[in-house]
Amino acid sequence: MPITLITGGNKGLGREAARRLVAAGHDVWIGARDPERGREAADAIGARHVQLDVTDDASAAAAAQHVAAATGGVLDVLVNNAGVGGSQAPVPEVTVAELEEVYAVNVFGPARVFRAFLPLLTAAPHGVVVNVSSGLGSHEVTSTPGRIESTFQAPAYTSSKAALNMLTSQWAAALPSLRINAVDPGYTATDFNGHSGPQTVEEGTDAIVTAASFGPDGPTGTYFDRHGAIGW
């Protein structure tokens, strides 16, 4: 039974991915900043929960210690899902402080959690990391006319996901024993976007569940959505 941790797993794509992975036989831990919401979500889908604020070093370290104590020091799958959208202000009005706020969660958060849980991942038979990115972090997708992603200008969010993609590539190259990939859920109806996306949460979690299920012969250092590979 793979042991899986999903950050920001108490709602939206994280919760649906957790539900599907529990159904697929994973021992899922929901990491949530709010312990009550994390506990409620975990109880509802048959998962476990751990308090985890991805912006806090001490919280990440404590979460890793808690999971390690319960699992014998092993984590098979880490899904870096927690994220924020950031400012909706016009591009010229976006401040450095607003950039920092988004990067704190979307870039430094995954890096912090990855570092804290790396000893558990390397102790697993074949550790897997799934970084939940976005098509809005793809230079190719956002510069392709006709793609809905090309119509958005959100420099904090888009650049944070582009940075997460590069972290994915660098981690995969440095740690070939792990399977480390970035996924684009696609434009999915969740609280994150006011339920404006055309995809269901099940469709939005297809790529996450696929990447979380990779075995030792699965790909690493890739970037894909539910339809297949996408350009960086």
C-alpha positions as a LaTeX table, in Angstrom:
\begin{tabular}{lrrr}
\hline
Residue & $x$ (\AA) & $y$ (\AA) & $z$ (\AA) \\
\hline
Met1 & 0.00 & 0.00 & 0.00 \\
Pro2 & 1.71 & 3.22 & $-1.13$ \\
Ile3 & 1.93 & 5.92 & 1.53 \\
Thr4 & 0.99 & 9.26 & $-0.01$ \\
Leu5 & 0.99 & 12.84 & 1.30 \\
Ile6 & $-1.02$ & 15.56 & $-0.46$ \\
Thr7 & $-0.46$ & 19.18 & 0.59 \\
Gly8 & $-3.52$ & 21.38 & 0.55 \\
Gly9 & $-5.54$ & 18.19 & 0.48 \\
Asn10 & $-8.60$ & 19.37 & 2.38 \\
Lys11 & $-10.46$ & 20.86 & $-0.62$ \\
Gly12 & $-10.60$ & 21.18 & $-4.38$ \\
Leu13 & $-8.19$ & 19.19 & $-6.52$ \\
Gly14 & $-6.21$ & 18.03 & $-3.49$ \\
Arg15 & $-9.24$ & 16.50 & $-1.81$ \\
Glu16 & $-10.47$ & 14.83 & $-4.99$ \\
Ala17 & $-6.99$ & 13.43 & $-5.69$ \\
Ala18 & $-6.88$ & 12.14 & $-2.12$ \\
Arg19 & $-10.29$ & 10.50 & $-2.50$ \\
Arg20 & $-9.30$ & 8.80 & $-5.74$ \\
Leu21 & $-5.96$ & 7.59 & $-4.40$ \\
Val22 & $-7.61$ & 6.18 & $-1.27$ \\
Ala23 & $-9.98$ & 4.30 & $-3.58$ \\
Ala24 & $-6.95$ & 3.05 & $-5.53$ \\
Gly25 & $-5.42$ & 1.58 & $-2.39$ \\
His26 & $-3.10$ & 4.35 & $-1.17$ \\
Asp27 & $-2.62$ & 5.16 & 2.49 \\
Val28 & $-3.23$ & 8.88 & 2.05 \\
Trp29 & $-2.20$ & 11.67 & 4.38 \\
Ile30 & $-3.90$ & 15.03 & 3.90 \\
Gly31 & $-1.62$ & 17.91 & 4.77 \\
Ala32 & $-3.62$ & 21.01 & 5.70 \\
Arg33 & $-2.73$ & 24.30 & 7.36 \\
Asp34 & $-6.01$ & 24.23 & 9.33 \\
Pro35 & $-6.00$ & 21.02 & 11.41 \\
Glu36 & $-9.79$ & 20.95 & 11.79 \\
Arg37 & $-10.41$ & 21.18 & 8.06 \\
Gly38 & $-7.72$ & 18.62 & 7.44 \\
Arg39 & $-9.25$ & 16.22 & 9.95 \\
Glu40 & $-12.77$ & 16.68 & 8.53 \\
Ala41 & $-11.59$ & 16.00 & 4.97 \\
Ala42 & $-9.54$ & 12.99 & 6.01 \\
Asp43 & $-12.38$ & 11.47 & 8.01 \\
Ala44 & $-14.77$ & 11.94 & 5.09 \\
Ile45 & $-12.65$ & 9.97 & 2.62 \\
Gly46 & $-10.86$ & 7.45 & 4.84 \\
Ala47 & $-7.50$ & 9.19 & 4.89 \\
Arg48 & $-5.19$ & 10.43 & 7.64 \\
His49 & $-4.27$ & 14.03 & 8.32 \\
Val50 & $-1.27$ & 16.05 & 9.46 \\
Gln51 & $-1.07$ & 19.76 & 10.19 \\
Leu52 & 1.17 & 21.33 & 7.56 \\
Asp53 & 1.74 & 24.97 & 6.68 \\
Val54 & 3.93 & 24.92 & 3.58 \\
Thr55 & 5.19 & 28.44 & 4.31 \\
Asp56 & 6.70 & 27.47 & 7.67 \\
Asp57 & 9.94 & 25.53 & 8.17 \\
Ala58 & 9.01 & 24.30 & 11.63 \\
Ser59 & 5.60 & 23.09 & 10.45 \\
Ala60 & 7.11 & 21.15 & 7.53 \\
Ala61 & 9.73 & 19.57 & 9.78 \\
Ala62 & 7.12 & 18.61 & 12.40 \\
Ala63 & 4.87 & 17.11 & 9.72 \\
Ala64 & 7.74 & 15.03 & 8.37 \\
Gln65 & 8.55 & 13.79 & 11.86 \\
His66 & 4.90 & 12.93 & 12.51 \\
Val67 & 4.50 & 10.98 & 9.28 \\
Ala68 & 7.86 & 9.26 & 9.74 \\
Ala69 & 6.88 & 8.09 & 13.22 \\
Ala70 & 3.64 & 6.62 & 11.91 \\
Thr71 & 5.04 & 4.99 & 8.77 \\
Gly72 & 8.43 & 3.70 & 9.82 \\
Gly73 & 10.23 & 6.58 & 8.12 \\
Val74 & 8.86 & 6.04 & 4.62 \\
Leu75 & 6.83 & 8.14 & 2.19 \\
Asp76 & 6.15 & 6.68 & $-1.25$ \\
Val77 & 4.42 & 9.64 & $-2.89$ \\
Leu78 & 4.51 & 13.39 & $-2.25$ \\
Val79 & 1.94 & 15.52 & $-4.08$ \\
Asn80 & 2.82 & 19.22 & $-3.85$ \\
Asn81 & $-0.68$ & 20.56 & $-4.44$ \\
Ala82 & $-1.06$ & 23.56 & $-2.10$ \\
Gly83 & $-1.19$ & 26.80 & $-4.04$ \\
Val84 & $-2.59$ & 30.32 & $-4.22$ \\
Gly85 & $-3.71$ & 32.45 & $-7.15$ \\
Gly86 & $-2.48$ & 35.82 & $-6.01$ \\
Ser87 & $-3.43$ & 39.31 & $-7.08$ \\
Gln88 & $-5.95$ & 40.00 & $-9.82$ \\
Ala89 & $-4.62$ & 43.54 & $-10.23$ \\
Pro90 & $-3.65$ & 44.86 & $-13.68$ \\
Val91 & $-0.11$ & 43.87 & $-14.56$ \\
Pro92 & 1.45 & 47.35 & $-14.04$ \\
Glu93 & $-0.02$ & 47.46 & $-10.54$ \\
Val94 & 1.30 & 44.10 & $-9.27$ \\
Thr95 & 3.79 & 44.76 & $-6.48$ \\
Val96 & 6.88 & 42.87 & $-5.39$ \\
Ala97 & 5.12 & 42.13 & $-2.11$ \\
Glu98 & 2.32 & 40.41 & $-4.03$ \\
Leu99 & 4.87 & 38.38 & $-6.00$ \\
Glu100 & 6.55 & 37.33 & $-2.77$ \\
Glu101 & 3.22 & 36.26 & $-1.28$ \\
Val102 & 2.49 & 33.92 & $-4.19$ \\
Tyr103 & 6.03 & 32.56 & $-4.41$ \\
Ala104 & 5.96 & 31.80 & $-0.68$ \\
Val105 & 3.27 & 29.18 & $-1.30$ \\
Asn106 & 3.68 & 28.12 & $-4.93$ \\
Val107 & 7.49 & 27.90 & $-5.15$ \\
Phe108 & 9.10 & 27.98 & $-1.72$ \\
Gly109 & 6.30 & 25.83 & $-0.28$ \\
Pro110 & 6.97 & 22.82 & $-2.53$ \\
Ala111 & 10.71 & 23.29 & $-2.07$ \\
Arg112 & 10.33 & 23.37 & 1.71 \\
Val113 & 8.10 & 20.29 & 1.84 \\
Phe114 & 10.30 & 18.41 & $-0.63$ \\
Arg115 & 13.38 & 19.07 & 1.49 \\
Ala116 & 11.61 & 18.05 & 4.72 \\
Phe117 & 10.27 & 14.78 & 3.27 \\
Leu118 & 13.22 & 13.85 & 1.07 \\
Pro119 & 14.68 & 11.39 & 3.62 \\
Leu120 & 11.32 & 9.57 & 3.70 \\
Leu121 & 11.06 & 9.56 & $-0.09$ \\
Thr122 & 14.54 & 8.15 & $-0.56$ \\
Ala123 & 13.80 & 5.49 & 2.05 \\
Ala124 & 10.87 & 4.27 & $-0.06$ \\
Pro125 & 11.42 & 1.53 & $-2.68$ \\
His126 & 10.73 & 4.05 & $-5.46$ \\
Gly127 & 9.76 & 7.51 & $-4.25$ \\
Val128 & 7.46 & 9.68 & $-6.37$ \\
Val129 & 6.99 & 13.46 & $-6.37$ \\
Val130 & 4.10 & 15.16 & $-8.17$ \\
Asn131 & 4.31 & 18.93 & $-8.51$ \\
Val132 & 0.90 & 20.36 & $-9.35$ \\
Ser133 & 1.73 & 23.08 & $-11.85$ \\
Ser134 & $-0.49$ & 24.74 & $-14.46$ \\
Gly135 & $-0.65$ & 25.34 & $-18.17$ \\
Leu136 & $-0.27$ & 28.98 & $-17.16$ \\
Gly137 & 3.31 & 28.14 & $-16.21$ \\
Ser138 & 4.15 & 26.92 & $-19.71$ \\
His139 & 5.89 & 29.33 & $-22.08$ \\
Glu140 & 4.66 & 27.27 & $-25.01$ \\
Val141 & 1.03 & 27.06 & $-23.91$ \\
Thr142 & 0.68 & 30.70 & $-22.88$ \\
Ser143 & 2.18 & 31.91 & $-26.17$ \\
Thr144 & $-0.01$ & 29.73 & $-28.41$ \\
Pro145 & $-2.86$ & 31.72 & $-30.00$ \\
Gly146 & $-6.21$ & 30.08 & $-29.45$ \\
Arg147 & $-5.26$ & 28.56 & $-26.11$ \\
Ile148 & $-7.31$ & 30.00 & $-23.26$ \\
Glu149 & $-4.10$ & 30.26 & $-21.24$ \\
Ser150 & $-2.81$ & 32.86 & $-23.71$ \\
Thr151 & $-5.58$ & 35.24 & $-22.66$ \\
Phe152 & $-4.52$ & 35.47 & $-18.99$ \\
Gln153 & $-2.06$ & 37.98 & $-17.59$ \\
Ala154 & $-1.28$ & 37.09 & $-13.99$ \\
Pro155 & 2.47 & 37.54 & $-13.58$ \\
Ala156 & 2.72 & 36.35 & $-9.98$ \\
Tyr157 & 0.85 & 33.09 & $-10.54$ \\
Thr158 & 2.18 & 32.28 & $-14.00$ \\
Ser159 & 5.80 & 32.93 & $-13.14$ \\
Ser160 & 5.49 & 30.96 & $-9.90$ \\
Lys161 & 4.31 & 27.90 & $-11.83$ \\
Ala162 & 7.09 & 28.36 & $-14.39$ \\
Ala163 & 9.54 & 28.37 & $-11.47$ \\
Leu164 & 7.95 & 25.21 & $-10.08$ \\
Asn165 & 8.42 & 23.57 & $-13.47$ \\
Met166 & 12.14 & 24.35 & $-13.39$ \\
Leu167 & 12.41 & 22.97 & $-9.85$ \\
Thr168 & 10.80 & 19.79 & $-11.14$ \\
Ser169 & 13.34 & 19.49 & $-13.94$ \\
Gln170 & 16.28 & 20.19 & $-11.65$ \\
Trp171 & 15.15 & 17.77 & $-8.94$ \\
Ala172 & 14.52 & 15.02 & $-11.48$ \\
Ala173 & 17.98 & 15.44 & $-13.00$ \\
Ala174 & 19.69 & 15.45 & $-9.61$ \\
Leu175 & 17.75 & 12.52 & $-8.12$ \\
Pro176 & 17.29 & 9.88 & $-10.83$ \\
Ser177 & 16.20 & 7.24 & $-8.32$ \\
Leu178 & 12.96 & 9.19 & $-7.75$ \\
Arg179 & 10.11 & 9.79 & $-10.21$ \\
Ile180 & 9.59 & 13.58 & $-10.17$ \\
Asn181 & 7.10 & 15.16 & $-12.57$ \\
Ala182 & 4.99 & 18.28 & $-13.05$ \\
Val183 & 1.34 & 18.09 & $-14.04$ \\
Asp184 & $-1.17$ & 20.57 & $-15.39$ \\
Pro185 & $-4.66$ & 19.77 & $-14.03$ \\
Gly186 & $-6.30$ & 21.95 & $-16.69$ \\
Tyr187 & $-8.96$ & 24.59 & $-16.22$ \\
Thr188 & $-11.11$ & 22.94 & $-13.58$ \\
Ala189 & $-14.15$ & 24.21 & $-11.69$ \\
Thr190 & $-13.03$ & 24.67 & $-8.06$ \\
Asp191 & $-13.13$ & 27.33 & $-5.34$ \\
Phe192 & $-9.72$ & 28.42 & $-6.64$ \\
Asn193 & $-11.31$ & 30.03 & $-9.73$ \\
Gly194 & $-14.85$ & 30.61 & $-8.55$ \\
His195 & $-15.93$ & 27.35 & $-10.22$ \\
Ser196 & $-15.40$ & 28.92 & $-13.64$ \\
Gly197 & $-13.45$ & 26.08 & $-15.25$ \\
Pro198 & $-15.08$ & 23.74 & $-17.77$ \\
Gln199 & $-13.55$ & 20.56 & $-16.33$ \\
Thr200 & $-14.91$ & 18.52 & $-13.42$ \\
Val201 & $-12.67$ & 17.89 & $-10.42$ \\
Glu202 & $-12.35$ & 14.27 & $-11.51$ \\
Glu203 & $-11.05$ & 15.36 & $-14.91$ \\
Gly204 & $-8.79$ & 17.88 & $-13.18$ \\
Thr205 & $-7.19$ & 15.19 & $-11.06$ \\
Asp206 & $-6.56$ & 12.71 & $-13.88$ \\
Ala207 & $-2.96$ & 13.84 & $-14.41$ \\
Ile208 & $-2.29$ & 14.03 & $-10.66$ \\
Val209 & $-3.51$ & 10.48 & $-10.07$ \\
Thr210 & $-1.57$ & 9.20 & $-13.07$ \\
Ala211 & 1.69 & 10.76 & $-11.89$ \\
Ala212 & 1.12 & 9.59 & $-8.31$ \\
Ser213 & 0.75 & 6.03 & $-9.59$ \\
Phe214 & 4.04 & 5.80 & $-11.48$ \\
Gly215 & 6.24 & 2.83 & $-10.65$ \\
Pro216 & 10.04 & 2.62 & $-10.77$ \\
Asp217 & 10.00 & 2.42 & $-14.58$ \\
Gly218 & 7.76 & 5.46 & $-14.97$ \\
Pro219 & 8.93 & 8.72 & $-16.52$ \\
Thr220 & 10.69 & 11.44 & $-14.59$ \\
Gly221 & 11.35 & 15.08 & $-15.39$ \\
Thr222 & 8.21 & 15.35 & $-17.53$ \\
Tyr223 & 5.34 & 17.83 & $-17.73$ \\
Phe224 & 1.90 & 16.68 & $-18.85$ \\
Asp225 & $-1.84$ & 17.11 & $-18.58$ \\
Arg226 & $-4.69$ & 14.61 & $-18.88$ \\
His227 & $-4.24$ & 14.54 & $-22.66$ \\
Gly228 & $-0.48$ & 13.97 & $-22.75$ \\
Ala229 & 2.84 & 15.83 & $-22.75$ \\
Ile230 & 2.87 & 19.62 & $-22.93$ \\
Gly231 & 5.71 & 22.01 & $-23.71$ \\
Trp232 & 7.63 & 23.70 & $-20.96$ \\
\hline
\end{tabular}
